[in-house]
Amino acid sequence: MSAVALRNSATPHAAAAAETTSANAAREALAHALHAGAHMLPAQGPIETFIHHNTLHAFEHLPFHDALAAAPRLTGAASYLTEDEFRRAHAGGRITDRDVDAAIAQRASIVREDEPGGPLPRSRILRACLREDLDPEPAARIRWRFSENRALPGPGDDVRWAACQEAVHRLGRSEVSSPHDQAARLLGSIGERSHRDLALLLTGVDIGEAVDRWMVRDVASHLDEGLATDPHRQPGVGLFARWRSCTQPGRRYLAGLPRDFVLPADASDAAIVVLGALGVPLDAYDGYITRVLQHLPGWAGMVHWRETHLEYRPEL
């Protein structure tokens, strides 16, 4: 009896210890993620006149074109024009054949492999790829053409018909999945993508548009330097504490939240609660928070700058 009683009394303590350990791990993961995400934000404070700011400062350790390739994967911004835009510029004379040849000539590996009298030169293949849109049609459109018997209608194409059907059949088995499978695969990419990214991919709807205008208004009011009229402004009160004190479910961008919805008073604890409710695992915090911050990088960067420059006082 005494052993059973001892074990039963120890169980709540063990559970409490495990909960504390889990909470500490979440706080450490959040702090690390915020530090990593902040490194990718603009580091410019308030300015009175226009100055240049390098938006790729977080990628300065990379070669130029490697940085331009890495930045879009993190920020979603475009580093180059699209291939269609480049082709239109070529068709309009903005980009000349001489420009194309000069760009290919810079690729020494391609030029070196072009042997006189050999197979079709790689430079010639690359030039054709640059000038013409060689991307294949989407698999769904190809299957529709097959189902309508409208693919490969020219004379002599019947020889290739069976091979193409088999290729699409293999494609359907190995790469093209059902919408449910695609959704499950996308949900498994939490961390590389945020929930906003997933909703946009799955539905074409940008859920950020529903809250951005309110969020920007609140942040701008809080960081105001003497121009805004804000009845809720409280000197010395942080952004999250101020936002939490004046939020009312059912109003503005909080419409639809339960009436008893209350976030913890500590901003870090509140973030952990929300991340848990969204199903974001600890090992995905770094990527997920970076993606969220990159949604409004200018505002996120300004908030971070003010947070790390407490001595700053606006000149009113």
C-alpha positions in Angstrom: 0.0 0.0 0.0 2.8 2.4 0.9 4.6 1.8 -2.4 1.4 2.4 -4.4 0.7 5.6 -2.4 4.2 6.8 -3.0 4.0 6.1 -6.7 0.7 7.9 -7.0 1.9 10.9 -5.1 5.0 11.1 -7.3 3.0 11.0 -10.5 1.8 14.7 -10.4 5.3 15.8 -9.6 6.7 13.9 -12.5 4.0 15.3 -14.8 4.7 18.9 -13.6 8.4 18.4 -14.1 7.9 17.1 -17.6 5.6 20.1 -18.4 8.2 22.5 -17.1 10.8 20.9 -19.2 8.6 21.0 -22.3 7.8 24.7 -21.7 11.5 25.5 -21.3 12.3 23.7 -24.5 9.6 25.7 -26.3 10.9 29.0 -25.0 14.4 28.1 -26.0 13.2 27.1 -29.5 11.2 30.3 -29.8 14.1 32.5 -28.7 16.4 30.8 -31.2 13.9 31.1 -34.0 13.3 34.8 -33.4 17.1 35.4 -33.4 17.4 33.5 -36.7 14.4 35.3 -38.2 15.6 38.7 -37.1 18.9 38.2 -39.0 16.9 38.2 -42.2 15.0 41.4 -41.5 16.0 44.9 -42.6 18.2 46.5 -39.9 17.3 50.1 -40.7 15.8 52.3 -38.0 13.6 55.4 -38.5 14.9 57.8 -41.1 14.0 61.4 -42.0 15.3 61.4 -45.6 15.7 58.6 -48.2 18.8 56.5 -48.1 19.8 53.3 -49.7 19.3 50.0 -47.8 20.6 46.6 -48.9 17.7 44.3 -48.6 20.0 41.3 -49.2 22.3 42.1 -46.3 21.6 38.7 -44.8 23.0 37.0 -47.9 26.2 39.1 -48.3 28.4 36.1 -47.4 27.2 34.4 -50.7 28.4 35.0 -54.2 26.0 37.5 -55.9 24.0 35.1 -58.1 23.9 32.5 -55.3 22.4 35.2 -53.0 19.8 36.0 -55.6 18.9 32.4 -55.8 18.7 31.9 -52.0 16.7 35.1 -51.2 13.5 34.1 -53.0 13.4 30.7 -51.3 13.3 32.6 -47.9 11.4 35.8 -48.7 9.2 34.9 -51.6 10.5 37.9 -53.5 11.6 37.7 -57.1 15.3 38.4 -57.8 15.0 38.3 -61.6 12.4 38.9 -64.2 10.4 35.9 -65.3 11.6 34.0 -68.4 8.6 35.2 -70.3 9.5 38.8 -69.5 13.1 38.3 -70.6 11.8 36.8 -73.9 9.5 39.7 -74.5 12.5 42.0 -73.9 14.4 40.1 -76.5 11.6 40.1 -79.0 11.3 43.9 -78.5 15.0 44.5 -79.0 15.8 45.5 -75.4 17.9 42.3 -75.2 19.9 41.7 -78.4 21.3 38.5 -79.9 24.7 39.8 -79.0 23.7 40.1 -75.4 22.5 36.4 -75.4 25.8 35.3 -77.1 27.8 37.2 -74.5 25.9 35.7 -71.6 26.5 32.2 -73.0 30.2 32.9 -73.6 30.5 33.7 -69.9 29.6 30.0 -69.2 33.1 28.6 -69.8 32.0 25.1 -69.1 29.5 25.2 -72.0 31.8 26.8 -74.5 34.6 24.4 -73.6 32.4 21.4 -74.3 31.4 22.6 -77.8 33.6 20.5 -80.0 33.9 21.6 -83.7 32.4 18.9 -85.9 30.9 17.1 -82.9 27.2 16.7 -81.9 24.8 19.7 -81.7 26.7 22.3 -79.6 25.4 22.8 -76.1 25.6 26.6 -76.6 23.2 26.3 -79.5 20.8 24.2 -77.4 21.0 26.7 -74.6 20.4 29.6 -77.0 17.2 27.9 -78.2 16.1 27.3 -74.7 16.5 30.9 -73.8 14.7 32.1 -76.9 11.8 29.7 -76.9 9.4 28.5 -74.1 10.2 24.8 -73.8 8.4 24.2 -70.6 6.0 21.2 -70.8 2.3 21.5 -70.4 0.8 20.7 -67.0 0.1 17.0 -66.5 -3.6 17.7 -66.0 -3.8 19.3 -69.4 -1.9 16.5 -71.1 -4.3 13.9 -69.6 -7.2 16.0 -70.8 -5.8 16.0 -74.3 -5.4 12.2 -74.1 -9.0 11.7 -72.9 -10.3 13.9 -75.7 -8.1 12.1 -78.2 -6.6 15.5 -79.3 -3.0 14.9 -78.5 -0.5 14.1 -81.2 -3.0 14.3 -84.1 -0.4 14.7 -86.9 0.4 11.9 -89.4 3.0 9.4 -88.1 2.3 10.2 -84.5 0.4 7.0 -83.9 3.8 5.2 -83.4 4.6 7.4 -80.4 1.0 7.3 -79.0 1.4 4.2 -76.9 4.7 5.4 -75.5 3.3 8.7 -74.5 0.3 7.1 -72.9 2.5 4.8 -70.9 4.7 7.8 -69.8 1.6 9.8 -68.6 0.4 6.6 -66.9 3.7 6.4 -65.0 3.5 10.1 -64.2 0.0 9.6 -62.8 1.2 6.8 -60.5 4.4 8.4 -59.3 4.1 12.2 -59.3 0.5 13.4 -59.7 -1.5 12.8 -56.5 -5.0 13.5 -55.4 -5.9 16.9 -53.9 -6.0 15.2 -50.5 -2.5 13.8 -51.0 -1.3 17.1 -52.2 -2.8 18.9 -49.1 -1.2 16.3 -46.8 2.2 16.8 -48.4 1.9 20.6 -48.1 0.9 20.3 -44.5 4.0 18.3 -44.0 6.0 21.3 -45.2 5.1 23.5 -42.2 8.3 25.3 -41.4 9.3 25.8 -45.0 5.9 27.4 -45.4 3.6 29.3 -43.1 -0.2 28.7 -42.9 -0.6 31.7 -45.1 1.6 30.1 -47.7 -0.4 26.9 -47.5 -3.8 28.6 -47.8 -2.5 30.6 -50.8 -1.2 27.4 -52.5 -4.3 25.3 -51.8 -7.1 27.9 -52.3 -5.5 30.9 -54.0 -6.7 33.1 -51.2 -4.2 35.3 -49.3 -5.5 35.2 -45.7 -2.9 37.9 -44.9 -5.0 40.5 -46.7 -7.7 40.1 -44.1 -5.5 41.2 -41.2 -2.6 43.2 -42.8 -4.4 46.5 -42.9 -5.3 46.3 -39.2 -2.0 45.0 -38.1 -0.1 47.7 -40.0 -2.4 50.3 -38.5 -1.8 49.1 -35.0 1.9 48.8 -35.4 2.2 52.2 -37.0 0.2 53.8 -34.3 2.3 52.2 -31.6 5.6 53.2 -33.3 4.2 56.7 -34.0 6.6 59.6 -33.5 4.0 62.3 -32.7 1.7 62.4 -35.7 -1.0 59.8 -34.9 -4.0 60.2 -32.6 -4.4 57.0 -30.7 -6.8 56.9 -27.7 -5.3 53.5 -26.6 -1.7 54.7 -26.6 -0.1 54.1 -23.2 3.5 55.4 -22.6 5.8 52.6 -21.4 3.5 49.8 -22.4 4.9 47.3 -25.0 3.2 46.5 -28.3 1.9 43.1 -27.3 0.6 44.3 -23.9 -1.2 47.2 -25.5 -2.6 45.0 -28.3 -3.8 42.4 -25.8 -5.4 45.0 -23.5 -7.6 46.5 -26.3 -8.5 43.4 -28.3 -12.1 42.3 -28.2 -13.1 39.1 -30.0 -15.7 39.9 -32.6 -14.2 43.2 -33.6 -11.9 44.0 -36.6 -9.6 41.2 -37.5 -10.5 39.2 -34.4 -14.0 38.4 -35.7 -14.9 34.8 -35.2 -12.7 34.1 -32.2 -14.4 32.6 -29.1 -15.6 35.1 -26.6 -13.5 33.5 -23.9 -10.3 33.5 -26.0 -7.5 34.9 -23.8 -3.8 34.9 -24.6 -1.1 34.7 -21.8 0.2 38.1 -20.7 3.7 37.1 -21.7 4.4 37.6 -25.4 6.6 34.5 -25.7 4.1 32.3 -23.9 1.4 33.7 -26.1 3.4 32.9 -29.3 4.0 29.3 -28.0 0.3 28.8 -27.4 -0.6 30.0 -30.9 2.2 27.9 -32.5 1.0 24.9 -30.6 -2.6 25.5 -31.7 -1.4 25.7 -35.3 0.4 22.4 -35.0 3.9 23.8 -35.6 6.5 21.5 -34.0 9.5 22.8 -32.2 12.0 21.7 -34.8 10.0 23.8 -37.4 10.0 27.0 -35.4 13.1 28.5 -37.1 11.7 28.2 -40.6 8.1 29.0 -39.7 8.8 32.2 -37.8 11.2 33.4 -40.5 8.4 32.9 -43.1 5.9 34.8 -40.9 8.3 37.7 -40.3 9.0 37.9 -44.1 5.3 38.5 -44.8 5.7 42.1 -43.6 9.5 42.4 -43.4 9.6 46.2 -43.2 7.3 46.4 -40.2 8.8 43.4 -38.6 12.3 44.9 -39.0 11.2 48.2 -37.6 9.7 46.5 -34.5 12.9 44.5 -34.0 15.0 47.7 -34.4 13.0 49.5 -31.8 13.1 46.5 -29.5 16.9 46.4 -29.7 17.5 50.2 -29.5 15.6 51.0 -26.3 17.7 54.2 -25.9 16.0 55.7 -29.1 13.8 58.6 -28.6 12.0 60.3 -31.5 12.6 63.9 -32.2 9.2 65.4 -31.9 
